[in-house]
Amino acid sequence: MFSAYSPRAANAYQRINVETSMHTMDQHQLVSLLYEGVLNAIATARGALARGDVLTKVNSISKAIRIIEEGLCTALDRVDGGELAENLGLLYDYCLRRLILANARNDDAMMAEVMRLIEPVAQGWNEIKKSQAAATAQAPAAKNQPMLAGV
C-alpha cells in the first residue's frame, strides 16, 4: 500500500516547497536571503580552503558568484535606482572580480574582504525591513489615539 522512502520523491517535494516559498515571499525577504546565501557560501569556501578541500572551495565560490550575478545584480533597478543602484552594481562587480581572483589564487584574505564589503550592506538591508515594520506597527496605534483640541 505505501512505498518505501524515495530520496528522489523527497527532493521533488523539497523543490516544490522552495519554489512555492519563492512565489509567496516578498522581494525584501528574497534579497535578504540572497545576501545570506553569499555570505554563507563564502564562509564555506574559506573553511574548505583552510582544510585543503579544493572541490568544496571551488563549488562554494561558484555559488557565491552565481548568487551575486544572477540574484543581486539582476535585482538592481538600474532605471529608477539612481546612484544607489549604480554604487551597488559597482560593489557587486568588484566583489565578483575579487572572488574570481581568490578562487584562482587560493587567497583567504580576498574572500574575507568580500565578506567585509557585503556584511554591512546585508545588515543595512535587514534594518530597512525592521524600520518599516516598526513604523507600520506605530501607525495604527496613532490612528486610534483621540485628537486633542488645541494641541
Rosetta constraint file for C-alpha pairs under 8 A:
AtomPair CA 5 CA 10 HARMONIC 7.99 0.50
AtomPair CA 6 CA 10 HARMONIC 6.29 0.50
AtomPair CA 7 CA 11 HARMONIC 6.08 0.50
AtomPair CA 8 CA 12 HARMONIC 6.32 0.50
AtomPair CA 9 CA 13 HARMONIC 6.38 0.50
AtomPair CA 10 CA 14 HARMONIC 6.19 0.50
AtomPair CA 11 CA 15 HARMONIC 6.11 0.50
AtomPair CA 12 CA 16 HARMONIC 6.24 0.50
AtomPair CA 13 CA 17 HARMONIC 6.13 0.50
AtomPair CA 14 CA 18 HARMONIC 6.23 0.50
AtomPair CA 15 CA 19 HARMONIC 6.09 0.50
AtomPair CA 16 CA 20 HARMONIC 5.97 0.50
AtomPair CA 17 CA 21 HARMONIC 6.11 0.50
AtomPair CA 18 CA 22 HARMONIC 6.15 0.50
AtomPair CA 19 CA 23 HARMONIC 6.54 0.50
AtomPair CA 20 CA 24 HARMONIC 6.49 0.50
AtomPair CA 21 CA 25 HARMONIC 5.90 0.50
AtomPair CA 22 CA 30 HARMONIC 7.49 0.50
AtomPair CA 25 CA 29 HARMONIC 6.43 0.50
AtomPair CA 25 CA 30 HARMONIC 6.59 0.50
AtomPair CA 26 CA 30 HARMONIC 6.40 0.50
AtomPair CA 27 CA 31 HARMONIC 6.31 0.50
AtomPair CA 28 CA 32 HARMONIC 6.32 0.50
AtomPair CA 28 CA 129 HARMONIC 7.39 0.50
AtomPair CA 29 CA 33 HARMONIC 6.27 0.50
AtomPair CA 30 CA 34 HARMONIC 6.33 0.50
AtomPair CA 31 CA 35 HARMONIC 6.31 0.50
AtomPair CA 31 CA 71 HARMONIC 7.85 0.50
AtomPair CA 31 CA 72 HARMONIC 7.02 0.50
AtomPair CA 31 CA 75 HARMONIC 7.89 0.50
AtomPair CA 32 CA 36 HARMONIC 6.22 0.50
AtomPair CA 32 CA 122 HARMONIC 6.72 0.50
AtomPair CA 32 CA 125 HARMONIC 7.01 0.50
AtomPair CA 32 CA 126 HARMONIC 6.68 0.50
AtomPair CA 33 CA 37 HARMONIC 5.97 0.50
AtomPair CA 34 CA 38 HARMONIC 6.24 0.50
AtomPair CA 34 CA 67 HARMONIC 6.45 0.50
AtomPair CA 34 CA 68 HARMONIC 7.82 0.50
AtomPair CA 34 CA 71 HARMONIC 6.70 0.50
AtomPair CA 34 CA 72 HARMONIC 6.87 0.50
AtomPair CA 35 CA 39 HARMONIC 6.28 0.50
AtomPair CA 35 CA 72 HARMONIC 7.94 0.50
AtomPair CA 35 CA 118 HARMONIC 7.42 0.50
AtomPair CA 35 CA 119 HARMONIC 7.99 0.50
AtomPair CA 35 CA 122 HARMONIC 5.78 0.50
AtomPair CA 36 CA 40 HARMONIC 6.04 0.50
AtomPair CA 36 CA 122 HARMONIC 7.62 0.50
AtomPair CA 37 CA 41 HARMONIC 5.98 0.50
AtomPair CA 37 CA 64 HARMONIC 7.16 0.50
AtomPair CA 37 CA 67 HARMONIC 7.29 0.50
AtomPair CA 38 CA 42 HARMONIC 6.20 0.50
AtomPair CA 38 CA 63 HARMONIC 7.57 0.50
AtomPair CA 38 CA 64 HARMONIC 4.71 0.50
AtomPair CA 38 CA 65 HARMONIC 7.83 0.50
AtomPair CA 38 CA 67 HARMONIC 6.34 0.50
AtomPair CA 38 CA 68 HARMONIC 7.15 0.50
AtomPair CA 39 CA 43 HARMONIC 6.14 0.50
AtomPair CA 39 CA 64 HARMONIC 7.63 0.50
AtomPair CA 39 CA 115 HARMONIC 6.22 0.50
AtomPair CA 39 CA 118 HARMONIC 7.52 0.50
AtomPair CA 39 CA 119 HARMONIC 7.45 0.50
AtomPair CA 40 CA 44 HARMONIC 6.11 0.50
AtomPair CA 41 CA 45 HARMONIC 6.16 0.50
AtomPair CA 41 CA 60 HARMONIC 5.02 0.50
AtomPair CA 41 CA 61 HARMONIC 6.50 0.50
AtomPair CA 41 CA 63 HARMONIC 6.43 0.50
AtomPair CA 41 CA 64 HARMONIC 5.49 0.50
AtomPair CA 42 CA 46 HARMONIC 6.12 0.50
AtomPair CA 42 CA 60 HARMONIC 6.43 0.50
AtomPair CA 42 CA 61 HARMONIC 6.15 0.50
AtomPair CA 42 CA 64 HARMONIC 6.42 0.50
AtomPair CA 42 CA 111 HARMONIC 6.56 0.50
AtomPair CA 42 CA 115 HARMONIC 7.20 0.50
AtomPair CA 43 CA 47 HARMONIC 6.26 0.50
AtomPair CA 44 CA 48 HARMONIC 6.11 0.50
AtomPair CA 44 CA 56 HARMONIC 7.78 0.50
AtomPair CA 44 CA 57 HARMONIC 7.17 0.50
AtomPair CA 44 CA 60 HARMONIC 6.32 0.50
AtomPair CA 45 CA 49 HARMONIC 6.05 0.50
AtomPair CA 45 CA 56 HARMONIC 6.56 0.50
AtomPair CA 45 CA 57 HARMONIC 4.21 0.50
AtomPair CA 45 CA 58 HARMONIC 7.19 0.50
AtomPair CA 45 CA 59 HARMONIC 7.84 0.50
AtomPair CA 45 CA 60 HARMONIC 5.13 0.50
AtomPair CA 45 CA 61 HARMONIC 6.02 0.50
AtomPair CA 46 CA 50 HARMONIC 6.28 0.50
AtomPair CA 46 CA 57 HARMONIC 7.02 0.50
AtomPair CA 46 CA 108 HARMONIC 6.17 0.50
AtomPair CA 46 CA 111 HARMONIC 7.05 0.50
AtomPair CA 47 CA 51 HARMONIC 6.31 0.50
AtomPair CA 47 CA 57 HARMONIC 7.89 0.50
AtomPair CA 48 CA 52 HARMONIC 5.97 0.50
AtomPair CA 48 CA 53 HARMONIC 4.83 0.50
AtomPair CA 48 CA 54 HARMONIC 6.79 0.50
AtomPair CA 48 CA 56 HARMONIC 5.90 0.50
AtomPair CA 48 CA 57 HARMONIC 5.14 0.50
AtomPair CA 49 CA 53 HARMONIC 5.93 0.50
AtomPair CA 49 CA 54 HARMONIC 6.58 0.50
AtomPair CA 49 CA 57 HARMONIC 5.84 0.50
AtomPair CA 49 CA 106 HARMONIC 7.02 0.50
AtomPair CA 49 CA 108 HARMONIC 7.44 0.50
AtomPair CA 53 CA 57 HARMONIC 6.28 0.50
AtomPair CA 54 CA 58 HARMONIC 6.11 0.50
AtomPair CA 55 CA 59 HARMONIC 6.09 0.50
AtomPair CA 56 CA 60 HARMONIC 5.89 0.50
AtomPair CA 57 CA 61 HARMONIC 6.13 0.50
AtomPair CA 57 CA 103 HARMONIC 7.68 0.50
AtomPair CA 58 CA 62 HARMONIC 6.03 0.50
AtomPair CA 58 CA 103 HARMONIC 6.60 0.50
AtomPair CA 59 CA 63 HARMONIC 6.11 0.50
AtomPair CA 60 CA 64 HARMONIC 6.28 0.50
AtomPair CA 61 CA 65 HARMONIC 6.14 0.50
AtomPair CA 61 CA 99 HARMONIC 6.73 0.50
AtomPair CA 61 CA 100 HARMONIC 7.89 0.50
AtomPair CA 61 CA 103 HARMONIC 6.87 0.50
AtomPair CA 62 CA 66 HARMONIC 6.14 0.50
AtomPair CA 63 CA 67 HARMONIC 6.20 0.50
AtomPair CA 64 CA 68 HARMONIC 6.27 0.50
AtomPair CA 65 CA 69 HARMONIC 6.05 0.50
AtomPair CA 65 CA 96 HARMONIC 6.07 0.50
AtomPair CA 65 CA 99 HARMONIC 7.22 0.50
AtomPair CA 66 CA 70 HARMONIC 5.52 0.50
AtomPair CA 66 CA 71 HARMONIC 7.34 0.50
AtomPair CA 67 CA 71 HARMONIC 4.96 0.50
AtomPair CA 67 CA 72 HARMONIC 6.53 0.50
AtomPair CA 68 CA 72 HARMONIC 4.83 0.50
AtomPair CA 68 CA 73 HARMONIC 5.94 0.50
AtomPair CA 68 CA 92 HARMONIC 6.65 0.50
AtomPair CA 68 CA 96 HARMONIC 7.39 0.50
AtomPair CA 69 CA 73 HARMONIC 5.23 0.50
AtomPair CA 69 CA 74 HARMONIC 6.92 0.50
AtomPair CA 69 CA 92 HARMONIC 7.96 0.50
AtomPair CA 69 CA 96 HARMONIC 7.94 0.50
AtomPair CA 70 CA 74 HARMONIC 5.83 0.50
AtomPair CA 71 CA 75 HARMONIC 6.05 0.50
AtomPair CA 72 CA 76 HARMONIC 6.67 0.50
AtomPair CA 72 CA 92 HARMONIC 7.84 0.50
AtomPair CA 73 CA 89 HARMONIC 6.40 0.50
AtomPair CA 73 CA 92 HARMONIC 6.96 0.50
AtomPair CA 76 CA 81 HARMONIC 7.16 0.50
AtomPair CA 76 CA 85 HARMONIC 5.86 0.50
AtomPair CA 76 CA 88 HARMONIC 7.93 0.50
AtomPair CA 76 CA 89 HARMONIC 7.42 0.50
AtomPair CA 77 CA 81 HARMONIC 4.89 0.50
AtomPair CA 77 CA 85 HARMONIC 6.34 0.50
AtomPair CA 78 CA 82 HARMONIC 6.73 0.50
AtomPair CA 78 CA 85 HARMONIC 5.82 0.50
AtomPair CA 78 CA 86 HARMONIC 6.80 0.50
AtomPair CA 81 CA 85 HARMONIC 4.78 0.50
AtomPair CA 81 CA 86 HARMONIC 7.42 0.50
AtomPair CA 82 CA 86 HARMONIC 6.38 0.50
AtomPair CA 83 CA 87 HARMONIC 6.02 0.50
AtomPair CA 84 CA 88 HARMONIC 6.14 0.50
AtomPair CA 85 CA 89 HARMONIC 6.01 0.50
AtomPair CA 86 CA 90 HARMONIC 6.31 0.50
AtomPair CA 87 CA 91 HARMONIC 6.17 0.50
AtomPair CA 88 CA 92 HARMONIC 6.06 0.50
AtomPair CA 89 CA 93 HARMONIC 6.13 0.50
AtomPair CA 90 CA 94 HARMONIC 6.17 0.50
AtomPair CA 91 CA 95 HARMONIC 6.16 0.50
AtomPair CA 92 CA 96 HARMONIC 6.10 0.50
AtomPair CA 93 CA 97 HARMONIC 6.37 0.50
AtomPair CA 94 CA 98 HARMONIC 6.22 0.50
AtomPair CA 95 CA 99 HARMONIC 6.07 0.50
AtomPair CA 95 CA 114 HARMONIC 5.66 0.50
AtomPair CA 96 CA 100 HARMONIC 6.23 0.50
AtomPair CA 97 CA 101 HARMONIC 6.28 0.50
AtomPair CA 98 CA 102 HARMONIC 5.93 0.50
AtomPair CA 98 CA 110 HARMONIC 6.08 0.50
AtomPair CA 98 CA 111 HARMONIC 7.33 0.50
AtomPair CA 98 CA 114 HARMONIC 7.14 0.50
AtomPair CA 99 CA 103 HARMONIC 6.06 0.50
AtomPair CA 99 CA 110 HARMONIC 6.90 0.50
AtomPair CA 99 CA 111 HARMONIC 6.24 0.50
AtomPair CA 99 CA 114 HARMONIC 7.38 0.50
AtomPair CA 100 CA 104 HARMONIC 6.32 0.50
AtomPair CA 101 CA 105 HARMONIC 5.92 0.50
AtomPair CA 101 CA 107 HARMONIC 7.67 0.50
AtomPair CA 101 CA 110 HARMONIC 7.77 0.50
AtomPair CA 102 CA 106 HARMONIC 5.35 0.50
AtomPair CA 102 CA 107 HARMONIC 4.59 0.50
AtomPair CA 102 CA 108 HARMONIC 6.77 0.50
AtomPair CA 102 CA 109 HARMONIC 7.93 0.50
AtomPair CA 102 CA 110 HARMONIC 5.51 0.50
AtomPair CA 102 CA 111 HARMONIC 6.19 0.50
AtomPair CA 103 CA 107 HARMONIC 6.89 0.50
AtomPair CA 107 CA 111 HARMONIC 6.84 0.50
AtomPair CA 108 CA 112 HARMONIC 6.14 0.50
AtomPair CA 109 CA 113 HARMONIC 6.09 0.50
AtomPair CA 110 CA 114 HARMONIC 6.39 0.50
AtomPair CA 111 CA 115 HARMONIC 6.38 0.50
AtomPair CA 112 CA 116 HARMONIC 6.20 0.50
AtomPair CA 113 CA 117 HARMONIC 6.28 0.50
AtomPair CA 114 CA 118 HARMONIC 6.14 0.50
AtomPair CA 115 CA 119 HARMONIC 5.82 0.50
AtomPair CA 116 CA 120 HARMONIC 7.20 0.50
AtomPair CA 117 CA 121 HARMONIC 7.25 0.50
AtomPair CA 118 CA 122 HARMONIC 6.15 0.50
AtomPair CA 119 CA 123 HARMONIC 6.09 0.50
AtomPair CA 120 CA 124 HARMONIC 5.97 0.50
AtomPair CA 121 CA 125 HARMONIC 6.08 0.50
AtomPair CA 122 CA 126 HARMONIC 6.26 0.50
AtomPair CA 123 CA 127 HARMONIC 6.20 0.50
AtomPair CA 124 CA 128 HARMONIC 6.38 0.50
AtomPair CA 125 CA 129 HARMONIC 6.98 0.50
AtomPair CA 126 CA 130 HARMONIC 6.54 0.50
AtomPair CA 127 CA 131 HARMONIC 6.05 0.50
AtomPair CA 128 CA 132 HARMONIC 6.18 0.50
AtomPair CA 129 CA 133 HARMONIC 6.10 0.50
AtomPair CA 130 CA 134 HARMONIC 6.15 0.50
AtomPair CA 131 CA 135 HARMONIC 6.14 0.50
AtomPair CA 132 CA 136 HARMONIC 6.07 0.50
AtomPair CA 133 CA 137 HARMONIC 6.11 0.50
AtomPair CA 134 CA 138 HARMONIC 6.26 0.50
AtomPair CA 135 CA 139 HARMONIC 6.15 0.50
AtomPair CA 136 CA 140 HARMONIC 7.16 0.50
AtomPair CA 137 CA 141 HARMONIC 7.15 0.50
AtomPair CA 138 CA 142 HARMONIC 6.31 0.50
AtomPair CA 139 CA 143 HARMONIC 6.41 0.50
AtomPair CA 140 CA 144 HARMONIC 6.47 0.50
AtomPair CA 141 CA 145 HARMONIC 6.67 0.50
